[in-house]
């Protein structure tokens, strides 16, 4: 199960042994896609084995400013 918006991805990870690797890869890809550092990305546990990776509010504002020019 995966849900994706412009500034977030919610993912259910069924195999607990791959959680770290999967989240690390997702954060890396997300930072490249949004041209931001990994420090500007938040990972939250949004349910059992369900994680949401999103831009933090400062990164959202910067991305909005860059796209509005």
C-alpha positions in Angstrom: 0.0 0.0 0.0 1.4 3.3 -1.1 -0.2 6.8 -1.2 1.7 9.6 -2.8 1.1 13.4 -3.1 3.3 16.2 -4.3 5.0 16.6 -0.9 4.6 13.2 0.9 4.6 9.5 0.5 2.8 7.1 2.8 4.0 3.5 2.7 3.1 0.3 4.5 6.2 -1.9 5.0 5.2 -5.5 5.5 8.7 -7.0 6.1 10.0 -5.5 9.3 13.6 -6.7 8.5 13.7 -4.2 5.6 12.2 -1.2 7.4 15.4 0.7 7.9 16.7 0.1 4.4 13.3 0.9 2.7 12.9 4.2 4.6 16.5 5.2 4.0 16.1 4.6 0.2 12.8 6.5 0.2 14.3 9.5 2.0 17.2 9.5 -0.4 14.9 9.4 -3.5 12.6 12.0 -1.9 15.4 14.4 -1.2 16.7 14.1 -4.8 13.2 14.6 -6.3 12.6 17.7 -4.2 16.2 19.0 -4.5 16.6 19.3 -0.7 18.8 17.8 2.0 17.8 14.7 4.0 17.5 16.9 7.1 14.5 18.7 5.5 12.5 15.5 5.3 10.4 14.1 8.1 9.6 10.5 8.7 6.6 9.7 10.9 5.0 6.5 11.9 1.4 6.9 10.9 0.1 3.5 11.8 1.2 -0.1 12.4 4.1 -0.6 10.0 2.9 2.5 8.1 5.3 5.4 7.6 4.8 8.9 6.0 7.8 10.6 4.5 7.2 14.3 3.8 8.9 17.7 3.4 9.1 19.7 6.7 7.3 23.0 6.7 10.5 25.1 6.0 11.3 23.0 3.0 7.7 23.3 1.7 8.0 27.1 1.9 11.3 27.1 0.0 10.0 24.7 -2.6 6.9 26.9 -3.1 9.0 30.1 -3.4 11.3 28.5 -6.0 8.3 27.2 -8.1 6.4 30.5 -7.9 9.2 32.5 -9.6 
